[in-house]
Amino acid sequence: MMSRSYTNLLDLASGNFPVMGQPREKKRLPRVMTVPGVISELDDDQANSVTSDAPSSAIQDRIIIVANQLPVKAKRRPDNKGWSFSWDDDSLLLQLKDGLPEEMEVLYVGSLRVDVDPIEQDDVSQLLLDKFKCVPAFLPPDVLTKFYHGFCKQHLWPLFHYMLPFSANHGGRFDRSLWEAYVAANKIFSQRVIEIINPEDDYVWIHDYHLMVLPTFLRRRFNRLRMGFFLHSPFPSSEIYRTLPVREEILKALLNSDLIGFHTFDYARHFLSCCSRMLGLEYQSKRGYIGLEYYGRTIGIKIMPVGIHMGQIRSVLSLADKEWRVAELKQQFEGKTVLLGVDDMDVFKGINLKILAMEQMLKQHPKWQGRAVLVQITNPARGRGKDLEEIQVEIQESCKRINETFGQPGYEPIVFIDRPVSLCERFAYYTIAECAVVTAVRDGMNLTPYEYIVCREGVSESESSSESNGPMKSMLVVSEFIGCSPSLSGAIRVNPWNIESTAEAMNEAISMADSEKQLRHEKHYRYVSTHDVAFWSKSFFQDLERSCKDHFRRRCWGIGLSFGFRVVALDPNFRKLSIDHIVSVYLRSKNRAILLDYDGTVMPQTSHNKTPSSEVISIVSALSNDTKNTVFVVSGRGRESLSKWFSPCKKLGIAAEHGYFMRWSANDEWEVCGQNSEFGWKQIAEPVMKLYTESTDGSNIETKESALVWHHRDADPGFGSSQAKEMLDHLESVLANEPVAVKSGQYIVEVKPQGVSKGVVSEKIFTAMAERGKPADFVLCIGDDRSDEEMFEVISSAISSGVLSSNTSVFACTVGQKPSKAKYYLDDPAEVVNMLDALAEASGPDSLSDTGSEGSI
């Protein structure tokens, strides 16, 4: 069902932008397709997904890298006629090519940093494609403003950095027109990708929070597209993320990727927690890889912090301009100990906290007055807003106050550089700084410490001072809230909100013995130099290949509307149960066994009223009254409730409590099928369960005649699952010498007698039918959880042992698309009821017996 948070997303997802308006029709870029007969589908915005099984004819793999901005610089020509373009060497998108296979062709899709007149856009597009293999996405001005400065910078960026819009003046309320613009922009990006893609051959790698719904647009067109997404910002905790009104739309869109990458485990853990709490998805870790099962697809979760481009830094370090600037700075700060900060002007960079910590250090350690200098380089702000203006004013006032208080002739403790600084000059500052300080209160990665370490290592190669002839050393004071913090084990980690402790850390860093600084520097340099941007991109691409290796082996199709769209991927041997097919086989058979689970099969798990509907009673009654049928409800529920609910179905067999109790019809007595009727173990198990129930809000104990069940469906998902695992181990330990089995299921932990299972029940039914000369020639077995898998397994063994004939038509069917021993599936209980209704109608009045007669066996 479509989320209530947005009612006309279907319009947006199909390209109809009621608020933004349609961009003017663009000339299509030329492309080469390798799948015959799908050009028209791609050109038609309303086309169905491309699911061709045609083999690829491409010789060379390609990857399309999609990001908000292209890795090119654009300048207007001096004569104002046309544009000149050049590569942006600082762009991560350009640098990551070093980690991709040499023979791989790389194309880029993104926007330009400049406004291009609509008249020039076609020519600019063709030039960029021919010269740079770049495809620009031109956004209409109103869309661009609301997309980037609106939704991205006013909603996503603050929220992902833990700033909630508590009031209209603090962060701003959610604006639905900005969300519409975000969707509209992502749609335009998708159109540019579609124009150049070879869907059966290309990889697509999408970058960052600007394009989080792009995977859905592309997956709707190409079900088997090999697609990865990497988030360069933090991903907030589920408590923060769930405040976003369009939370499910974005989450489900990301899940249309094959691989989702994060800088740290914390960010990945938050994402997985959102998937668990909002969508009920649980992840699995296998052989070092984290996977998330989603409608038959396994979505890989990649944790790998990005690195720096070693080649670029080394080339800048060798420039004469840099060496000249280093000499100049050494003269300027002669006799001083320089601490350095390099940050964007942003409310989350903690620049003001760093400056206050410097003030505190000078107060607590007067020896540094006149000797220690904090050089703060501040790059121009990318966003705008009242919060940013306020933080700028605060920083300027703090710098002025501190310099007035502690300044001396020829000495200013704070050197604040509020202007664009060239790469060469920035590296010169890195080279002369004794310590780099990063106090961001929240940051995705932050590569400043990495750059600083490499520049300090490069001093010995480019300088001849007495310092550079000795061992290289560096020190780092970094916030524990930035992405690179976990990888820098030698850094002094701080809570930037604690100004006093940050001041002490800065003092410790510049007071530390040179030998200790050297050891820490060497450790950091080894890591940074080996885990560079090429290592990161190579690792991500290898995992993307692994995540997509089964794409063309599995059957895929898309279901759902708008951002509820997802691709169902199934093993070729696992398919949906066709009602027409099963009815035709049903009519040809003479001895049928029909075994039905109850909860989650004919009764939805989410229903609070567990009493079967009159429709279900009517259908089950009709099926069980057919003289050719042996029908059983096989459930974990107690015999009292099942016999009461199904009392109108006189010919129905019931196996209660997973088969511990069993009867063939309403006129038969209950049989006890368990091997042991002693229940002394309950006195051991129940106190343990009560212990966990008291400490797990939302859990409860169900006491059955033969079993005890601990339910945690209404508990906190994460805590309930953790408690269930702990309880399982606890019960297995204390009940090791008792004749019981301890098993976990969907939101339950159950203790029951050994030798009792749905598999044993089904085998007993098949055997009884064979012994009476009516071996089943048709078997329908339907269930939805782990206990039902035992029935599916017994069917296979019954055929091999001869209890069932090899000619028996078997329909083992699970409810929901998930890994199963069954070969068929139906999506939900409603489909199960529809299918059973079709079988009941096929039975017809001629096959029905007098409802008062004896059972069919």
Phi, psi and omega in degrees: 000141182292141180298143178288345184292345176204121190269334183244037178295334178299321177298315182294316183294336179264008173097004179265111185252091187297331183269317187281324187087154183280138171292158182294153182297128180259154173288132181291141175281146178294148177211161178243121181258147178252358179252115185295137168081020181241005180301315182296326179294320181289324181288339181267116183300335183262014185294155175285167180297146178274117184233029184300141175264010182299137180294149180288142177249006182283141178269324187248132175287148176230153173230134177255117181261121185245126178212169182300321182234141177288153180277045179230153174256140181238135178225140176288136179296151182304326180279003179064020178246096178090186187232155170241140184236150175211158179293145173265099186295342180277352185285130177299326182297325178284320183292328185292346178301333182298335181265354181271157179306140185302323185279357184279132176276135183243126175242150181239141172234128180181181180262166175262158180278358183240160176272124179252129180301137180308329180294330184267350192298321180295317180293319178297319179300314182294320179298313181295323179292317183290317188268327187237356186056040179245142178239109182281142173255111181268117180263135174304144185308318181292324177293315182301313182297312182287328180289304188277299182286341179270272188294316183296309188270337180264336182246298187292310184301310177298316183296317180291345175252022170072027175254116181265144179281077184292333179213170180296332181270351182239090179095329179085147179284162178294129182245113186293332179293331177290322176296319177300319179294322178298315178296318180298317180295316179298324177298318179296318177301318181297323180296323179291323177294315183300327182295336185241359191276144165255097194297333182274347188241330190274152167260149175235130179237112183261140184240127161077173194292346179294336190234042186284343177258000178300322179305325180292317179300318182285323181291329177299326181276319188231097186299327184257014180301136179270110194222130176240157179225135175235129180262118183270351177260172172295157166248124189285167176298159185298328180296325178281312185299324185291352176281347182287123183300333180253037186297315183289324180300314181290318181297314180293328177294317178298325181288356172276358172279163175267332180218131179239123185252145178224157180287322186227163177295326178303313181296317179296320180297320178296318178297315181295325178294320177297318178298322180289312186284327185262328184243355179071024181264135179245141180265159176230142176250124183223120179053042175088355180251140177260129181231146180240116181281126183215101179054047176086349177262144173255113181267122181284145175245117184254130177242108183201112178290141180288156179243189180257169179264102185299319183298317181297315182295317180295324179292322178291322180299333183271357181288143180295325180300321180293317181294322178296318180293324177299314180298320180296316181291324178296323178290320181296321184252029181299131181079003181250153173257118187262125168255140188236138171234134177230113185215156166286151174285102185207148183294341184264358184278350175066028182297317180297323179294323179296316180295320177294325177294323177297318177299317180296321179297318179295328178286314184286330184230079184302342181299337182273353177294126183087353184239323184262136180230132172258115174263117181248109176267125183240115178284153181302147181292142176269330180256192178205163180147171184296319180300319181293319179297320180295320182290326177296317178297317181297318180297314181297320179293321179295316180299316181297315181297314183294318180292326177289325183283315188250355183290151178225166176304121181081009181217125170235122182294334179241119173252106185258116182253104184249067180201161176298132181243131181293160178302319182298315181290321179298317180294330176294319176295318176304318187295325184264354183279135178281334183208139173257137184237123178236115184238034179300138179279343175192126181206142183299304181227293182072102184266004179306314179299323180296314180298318180300315181300314182293322178295321178293324176294326183283354183300318185295335182276337188243352182237159180235016179290168181296326181295318186286343178284341179273184179297147179285143179214153177203158176222148182230134167243113186232147176293141177285356183258018178247155188296329183277350183305314181299332184274352182250077188290342180269356180282157173271112183271139183226158167268106187298340178288338178268093187296321182296315181290327177294320177299317178296322179295320178295320177295316179299320183296315183275348178264350186296149179298145182301324181297322179290319177300320181296315180298317180294319179299314181299319179296315180295317184295322178300317181291310186297320184287336180263333180256062182270187185295328178293320178298318181296310183292323177297316181295317180295315183294322178298320178290327177295317176301315181295320181293335185256006189296336182261008186305318187265003175266336186260154176274131184231145169205155183264143176223158175096156181256154173051226181277006168275359181295140173207161179259131175265124180240123185230153173298144181306331182271359182247113188221165181287140182287122179275124180296317180300318182293313183292327178294319180295321177291320179302317182293331181276347186268161184241330180232104188248139173246122181238115183243121185239127167288166181253285183295127180085355181244297173258350179233121180301140180298329185279351182287132178280326177271108186271002178290132181295147180288164178297330178295315180297316180300316181297316182293312181297321179296316179297318180294317184287338178280348177288123184296342179274356187251142165243108186248131179230139164265118182248107190223161174276354181287163181288156184291332183294311182291320181295316181293327178291312183297320186258024180301329178291342184267085188293330184266003184280132172275147180229130171244106184262157179051050179061022176103004177296321174248142184210139172216149187275335177199175181296336181274351182266157176280157176286135174258143173262117186260354180287153180280340185225133180250012177269131184238032177297335180297338180298328180291340176271317187285322186297316177300324178295314179297322179296324179300314180286329178294319180296327184263000182234097181297133180095357179261162178203163181251132174254123180259116176256172179296322185247356188210165172237135182232130176257120182257137176226026180299325183266004178275170173303129187305313182292312182291320179299317179295319179296316179295323180297318179296318179294318179296320180303312179296318181298312182293319178300326180290310185283341181253018185302328183259011181258152182280056183228163174241136177251121184225152175252151178218204179288103179061029178219157164232127186236139172245123182217164181298149176295151177079009178248120178198163177294333177296318179296319179299311183297321178296321180295322179294313181297319181295316180298320178296319181293319181295333180268011176079015178232063180298141184294131173251001178213124179233123172241120183228120185233133176201173187232352183228191187299323182296331180283339177299332178295325176294315181298322181291321181295325180301316179297316181290329179294325177291317181291331180272351177094356177296322173247141179290150177294343178270358180296133176278114186249129176236083174275120191228126175261157179259117185100148182272105184201162177303133185201157173281348176286154179259352180232161175215154166235150190289322186201171180303329179298319178291325177298313181297319178299318180294316179296324177298320178296322178292320180297320178294325180292333179300315177072163183293334183291336184268353186274142178260169174298127185297345180267356183282175181290167180295165183287346176232000000 
